[in-house]
Amino acid sequence: MGDEGFLGLSTTTVVLGLVAVTVTAVAAAAAWRFRVWQRFGKSRVVVVSPIKKKSKSSLDISDPSLSALEALRNEAAVTFDPANNSHEQLLEDLWALLKPDVPRDGRVSDQWTEIGFQGRDPATDFRGMGVLSLKNIVYFARHFPEDVARVMRPANDPFAYPFAAAGINLTAHLFQLLKEHTELLSMIFPGEGEDVLGIFAELFCEEWIAFDDYYQLQIKAYLKAGNEPCMAIMEFNRIRTQFFTAQLGVWTRRLKLKDGHVGSILRRRNIARTQMTSIAANGSANGNANGGAVLTGSAWPNDAASSSSAASSPVKTPSFANL
């Protein structure tokens, strides 16, 4: 016979029965408390939602800044279309600005490689950043002729890199950096109604000039280390990445200093350059006296940027090494 307990039941059976009764009682009590809460205490309950990590796009970004990013994204998405006359005209303008005295032997030509395109038809190079990159390069060629002449080195120069391809590449990298670090947008595009493309083009040009200074320093060190001059161009991507990483540090420092005038400087310089171009094209009342004026400057001087008008007080773009 097994061990018998209460009312002839085994000890194990009695224990299991007591456990079942206890569980039932606890469940009933919980159900009762839930019904009381539903009727009387619901309004006093605070619902705690999961904590969500702040995304970069939520870090104190004004609506105009987000609109600016969207405008850049839309322009970059516009594919170069050979059937679009305005797109083709931009290409022709670029050739005329860079090779004013050199006739081209056709729309599709090996001569495009002379200004840094990869093949006979430059339209195929704009697949990544669309018309945005072409507009940036044309802006640089039109408003910074002295810097362009310095950047466009002979192909056999170890300090040279393909001009047009570099412009497309730098546009993509600059746009990507702003897209990933949206906290910088409010410093560059501070207000509504801005000429977003004009301000971005101005920033692009100043960054290209600073990049070229940095590139030359890096290639000098590369050659001094005994490396082959013919392989110097292979360092381009590495140097570009290093440059923008360092620039991000500069921008972040200025953001922490609440340096909000950067976008204003870029806007005023863009307006001034546009006006100068208009004067040069149409002729001024005083016999086109200002037609050849070139406005230079940087919105990122050595932590001492002036908020004065760029048109009246231009500042020479500093070498990146001095930032």
C-alpha positions as CSV (number, residue, x, y, z in Angstrom):
1,M,0.0,0.0,0.0
2,G,1.2,3.5,-0.8
3,D,1.5,6.2,1.8
4,E,-2.0,7.4,2.6
5,G,-2.8,10.9,3.8
6,F,-5.9,12.9,4.4
7,L,-9.3,11.1,3.5
8,G,-7.3,8.1,2.3
9,L,-5.6,10.1,-0.5
10,S,-1.9,9.9,-1.1
11,T,0.3,12.7,0.1
12,T,1.3,13.7,-3.4
13,T,-2.3,14.0,-4.5
14,V,-3.1,16.2,-1.5
15,V,-0.2,18.5,-2.2
16,L,-1.1,18.9,-5.8
17,G,-4.7,19.7,-4.9
18,L,-3.6,22.4,-2.4
19,V,-1.4,24.0,-5.1
20,A,-4.2,24.0,-7.6
21,V,-6.5,25.7,-5.0
22,T,-3.9,28.3,-4.3
23,V,-3.3,29.1,-7.9
24,T,-7.1,29.4,-8.5
25,A,-7.4,31.8,-5.5
26,V,-4.6,34.0,-6.7
27,A,-6.0,34.2,-10.2
28,A,-9.5,35.1,-8.8
29,A,-8.0,37.8,-6.7
30,A,-6.1,39.2,-9.6
31,A,-9.2,39.2,-11.8
32,W,-11.1,41.0,-9.1
33,R,-8.4,43.7,-8.7
34,F,-8.4,44.2,-12.5
35,R,-12.2,44.7,-12.5
36,V,-11.9,47.3,-9.7
37,W,-9.1,49.1,-11.6
38,Q,-11.2,49.2,-14.8
39,R,-14.0,50.8,-12.9
40,F,-12.2,53.2,-10.5
41,G,-8.5,53.4,-11.0
42,K,-8.0,53.5,-14.8
43,S,-7.6,57.3,-15.0
44,R,-4.7,57.2,-12.5
45,V,-2.7,54.7,-14.5
46,V,0.3,56.1,-16.4
47,V,1.1,54.2,-19.6
48,V,4.9,53.9,-20.1
49,S,5.9,53.5,-23.7
50,P,9.2,52.0,-24.8
51,I,12.1,54.5,-24.9
52,K,13.0,55.2,-28.5
53,K,16.5,56.2,-29.4
54,K,16.7,59.7,-30.9
55,S,17.5,59.6,-34.6
56,K,19.9,62.1,-36.0
57,S,17.1,63.7,-38.0
58,S,15.3,64.6,-34.8
59,L,18.3,66.5,-33.3
60,D,17.1,70.1,-33.2
61,I,16.5,70.3,-36.9
62,S,14.3,73.1,-38.2
63,D,11.7,72.5,-40.9
64,P,13.6,74.8,-43.4
65,S,16.7,72.6,-42.9
66,L,14.8,69.4,-43.6
67,S,13.2,71.1,-46.6
68,A,16.7,72.0,-47.8
69,L,17.8,68.4,-47.6
70,E,14.8,67.2,-49.5
71,A,15.5,69.8,-52.2
72,L,19.0,68.5,-52.6
73,R,17.8,65.0,-52.7
74,N,15.3,65.8,-55.4
75,E,17.9,67.6,-57.5
76,A,20.3,64.7,-57.2
77,A,17.6,62.3,-58.4
78,V,17.1,64.2,-61.7
79,T,18.9,62.1,-64.2
80,F,20.9,63.9,-66.9
81,D,18.7,63.7,-70.1
82,P,20.4,64.4,-73.4
83,A,16.9,65.3,-74.8
84,N,16.6,68.1,-72.2
85,N,17.9,71.3,-73.7
86,S,18.7,72.8,-70.3
87,H,20.8,69.8,-69.4
88,E,22.7,69.9,-72.6
89,Q,23.2,73.6,-72.3
90,L,24.9,73.1,-68.9
91,L,27.3,70.7,-70.5
92,E,28.1,73.2,-73.3
93,D,28.5,76.0,-70.7
94,L,31.0,73.8,-68.8
95,W,33.1,73.2,-72.0
96,A,33.0,76.8,-72.9
97,L,34.2,77.8,-69.4
98,L,37.0,75.3,-69.2
99,K,38.0,75.2,-72.9
100,P,36.9,78.6,-74.3
101,D,39.3,78.5,-77.3
102,V,39.1,74.8,-78.1
103,P,36.4,73.6,-80.6
104,R,35.0,70.2,-79.9
105,D,34.6,67.7,-82.7
106,G,31.1,66.6,-81.6
107,R,28.6,66.0,-78.8
108,V,30.2,62.6,-78.2
109,S,33.9,63.0,-78.3
110,D,37.2,61.8,-76.7
111,Q,37.8,65.4,-75.9
112,W,35.5,65.3,-72.8
113,T,38.2,63.3,-71.1
114,E,40.4,66.4,-71.2
115,I,38.3,68.0,-68.6
116,G,38.0,64.9,-66.4
117,F,35.1,62.9,-67.7
118,Q,35.5,59.1,-67.9
119,G,34.4,58.5,-71.5
120,R,33.3,60.0,-74.8
121,D,29.8,60.8,-73.5
122,P,29.8,62.7,-70.2
123,A,26.0,62.1,-69.7
124,T,26.9,58.6,-68.4
125,D,29.0,60.1,-65.6
126,F,26.1,61.8,-63.9
127,R,24.2,58.6,-62.9
128,G,25.1,58.9,-59.2
129,M,24.3,62.5,-58.3
130,G,22.3,63.6,-61.4
131,V,22.1,67.2,-62.5
132,L,23.1,68.4,-59.0
133,S,26.7,67.5,-59.6
134,L,26.8,69.1,-63.0
135,K,25.3,72.4,-61.7
136,N,27.9,72.4,-58.9
137,I,30.8,71.9,-61.4
138,V,29.5,74.7,-63.7
139,Y,29.1,77.0,-60.7
140,F,32.7,76.3,-59.7
141,A,34.0,76.9,-63.3
142,R,32.0,80.1,-63.7
143,H,32.7,81.8,-60.3
144,F,36.1,80.5,-59.3
145,P,38.2,80.7,-62.5
146,E,41.5,81.2,-60.7
147,D,41.0,78.2,-58.5
148,V,39.8,76.1,-61.4
149,A,43.0,77.0,-63.3
150,R,45.0,75.8,-60.4
151,V,43.0,72.6,-59.9
152,M,43.0,71.6,-63.6
153,R,46.6,70.3,-63.7
154,P,48.2,68.5,-66.7
155,A,47.4,64.8,-66.7
156,N,51.1,63.8,-66.2
157,D,51.3,65.9,-63.0
158,P,51.4,63.6,-60.0
159,F,49.2,66.2,-58.1
160,A,46.5,66.0,-60.8
161,Y,43.1,64.2,-60.6
162,P,40.2,64.1,-63.2
163,F,38.4,67.5,-62.8
164,A,34.9,66.5,-63.7
165,A,35.0,63.1,-62.0
166,A,36.3,64.7,-58.9
167,G,33.5,67.3,-58.9
168,I,30.9,64.5,-59.1
169,N,32.6,62.5,-56.4
170,L,32.9,65.5,-54.0
171,T,29.3,66.5,-54.6
172,A,28.2,62.9,-53.6
173,H,30.4,62.8,-50.5
174,L,29.3,66.3,-49.3
175,F,25.6,65.4,-49.8
176,Q,26.1,62.1,-48.0
177,L,27.8,63.8,-45.1
178,L,24.9,66.3,-44.7
179,K,22.4,63.5,-45.0
180,E,24.1,61.5,-42.3
181,H,24.7,64.4,-40.0
182,T,21.5,66.4,-40.3
183,E,22.3,68.4,-37.1
184,L,24.6,70.5,-39.4
185,L,21.8,71.5,-41.7
186,S,20.4,74.3,-39.5
187,M,23.8,75.9,-39.5
188,I,24.1,75.9,-43.3
189,F,20.4,76.4,-44.3
190,P,19.2,78.6,-41.4
191,G,16.0,80.1,-42.8
192,E,13.0,79.7,-45.1
193,G,13.0,80.8,-48.7
194,E,16.7,80.1,-49.2
195,D,18.2,79.4,-52.6
196,V,19.2,75.9,-51.4
197,L,21.0,74.9,-54.6
198,G,22.9,78.2,-54.7
199,I,24.0,77.9,-51.1
200,F,25.0,74.2,-51.5
201,A,27.0,75.2,-54.7
202,E,28.8,77.9,-52.7
203,L,29.6,75.4,-49.9
204,F,30.7,72.8,-52.5
205,C,33.2,75.2,-54.2
206,E,34.8,76.3,-50.9
207,E,35.1,72.6,-49.8
208,W,36.7,71.7,-53.2
209,I,39.2,74.5,-52.8
210,A,40.0,73.3,-49.2
211,F,40.1,69.7,-50.4
212,D,42.6,70.6,-53.1
213,D,44.9,72.2,-50.6
214,Y,44.7,69.2,-48.4
215,Y,45.2,66.8,-51.4
216,Q,48.4,68.6,-52.4
217,L,49.8,68.3,-48.8
218,Q,49.0,64.6,-48.7
219,I,50.5,63.8,-52.1
220,K,53.7,65.7,-51.2
221,A,54.0,63.4,-48.1
222,Y,53.2,60.4,-50.3
223,L,56.0,61.3,-52.8
224,K,58.4,62.2,-50.1
225,A,57.9,58.7,-48.7
226,G,59.4,57.3,-51.9
227,N,56.2,56.2,-53.6
228,E,55.8,56.2,-57.4
229,P,54.4,59.5,-58.8
230,C,52.3,57.5,-61.4
231,M,50.4,55.8,-58.6
232,A,49.5,59.0,-56.7
233,I,46.0,59.2,-58.2
234,M,45.2,55.9,-56.4
235,E,45.3,57.8,-53.1
236,F,42.4,60.0,-54.1
237,N,39.6,58.1,-52.3
238,R,41.7,57.7,-49.1
239,I,42.5,61.4,-49.0
240,R,38.9,62.4,-49.8
241,T,37.6,60.3,-46.9
242,Q,40.2,61.7,-44.5
243,F,39.4,65.2,-45.6
244,F,35.7,65.0,-45.0
245,T,36.2,63.2,-41.7
246,A,38.4,66.1,-40.5
247,Q,36.0,68.7,-41.9
248,L,33.2,67.1,-40.0
249,G,35.2,67.8,-36.8
250,V,35.5,71.4,-37.9
251,W,31.8,71.8,-38.6
252,T,30.8,70.0,-35.3
253,R,33.1,72.4,-33.4
254,R,31.5,75.4,-35.0
255,L,28.0,73.9,-34.3
256,K,28.8,73.6,-30.6
257,L,29.9,77.2,-30.6
258,K,26.4,78.0,-32.0
259,D,28.1,79.6,-35.0
260,G,24.9,80.3,-36.9
261,H,26.2,82.9,-39.4
262,V,27.8,80.3,-41.7
263,G,24.6,79.9,-43.8
264,S,24.2,83.6,-44.0
265,I,27.7,84.1,-45.4
266,L,27.1,81.4,-47.9
267,R,23.8,83.0,-49.0
268,R,25.3,86.5,-49.3
269,R,28.2,85.2,-51.3
270,N,25.9,83.2,-53.6
271,I,23.8,86.3,-54.2
272,A,26.9,88.5,-54.8
273,R,28.4,86.0,-57.3
274,T,25.1,85.8,-59.2
275,Q,24.8,89.5,-59.4
276,M,28.4,89.9,-60.6
277,T,27.7,87.3,-63.3
278,S,24.6,89.2,-64.4
279,I,26.6,92.4,-64.6
280,A,29.3,90.7,-66.6
281,A,26.8,89.2,-69.0
282,N,24.6,92.3,-69.6
283,G,27.1,95.1,-69.1
284,S,26.9,97.7,-66.4
285,A,26.0,101.4,-66.7
286,N,29.7,102.4,-66.1
287,G,31.0,100.4,-69.1
288,N,31.2,97.0,-67.4
289,A,33.7,98.1,-64.9
290,N,32.9,95.3,-62.5
291,G,32.5,92.6,-65.1
292,G,35.7,90.9,-64.3
293,A,35.3,90.9,-60.5
294,V,35.8,87.6,-58.7
295,L,34.5,87.1,-55.2
296,T,36.6,84.8,-53.1
297,G,36.2,83.6,-49.5
298,S,35.3,80.8,-47.2
299,A,32.5,80.4,-44.7
300,W,34.9,78.3,-42.6
301,P,37.8,80.5,-41.7
302,N,40.1,79.8,-38.7
303,D,37.4,79.9,-36.0
304,A,37.2,83.7,-36.6
305,A,34.6,84.0,-39.4
306,S,33.3,87.5,-39.8
307,S,29.6,88.0,-40.4
308,S,30.2,91.1,-42.6
309,S,29.0,91.1,-46.2
310,A,31.2,89.0,-48.4
311,A,30.7,91.4,-51.3
312,S,32.3,94.2,-49.3
313,S,34.8,92.2,-47.4
314,P,35.9,89.1,-49.2
315,V,38.2,86.7,-47.3
316,K,40.6,84.5,-49.0
317,T,39.8,80.8,-48.7
318,P,42.3,79.3,-46.1
319,S,44.3,76.2,-46.6
320,F,42.7,73.2,-44.9
321,A,45.9,72.7,-43.0
322,N,45.3,75.9,-41.1
323,L,41.8,75.0,-39.9
